[in-house]
Amino acid sequence: MVEETEAERQTKLKALRRQGMRWVVLLALKYDLTDKKVVLPHSINEEFRLAKTMLTSGCYPPCDVTCSLDKIESPLIQAAANFNGGFENFDYWLFLLKKAMRGVLSRQEVNHLPFVEPIIQECEFLECMCNDQET
């Protein structure tokens, strides 16, 4: 079995952290859409649980997490784009998702999303990897 180098491990952790931030933004978007009575596929809830399990375990490669999050993001973005009367702050949600995917979304920005406080309290994978440094 080939052992992972420290550089490879750090790269994987950074990728998982980016995906963790993406997961939180998508979950906040889901809650926002649900709060506005938008009907979403039931499969999204299971996909959120699966993605969270992958993220918190750290045992899955980032590409597997990405595939899971893609299954969540597509119907959420489609629902927001097709929201009757226009979805407030749609462009801002897209902006946050892009920042999360680039790894430049800060925890402070995430803290201000609607419905996020209870999520953050239970998600250790959002913690910064090295003494609260942003990646």
Secondary structure as UniProt FT lines:
FT   HELIX           6..35
FT   TURN            36..37
FT   HELIX           43..57
FT   HELIX           62..81
FT   TURN            84..85
FT   TURN            88..89
FT   HELIX           90..102
FT   HELIX           107..111
FT   TURN            114..115
FT   HELIX           117..122
FT   HELIX           124..126
FT   TURN            131..132
//
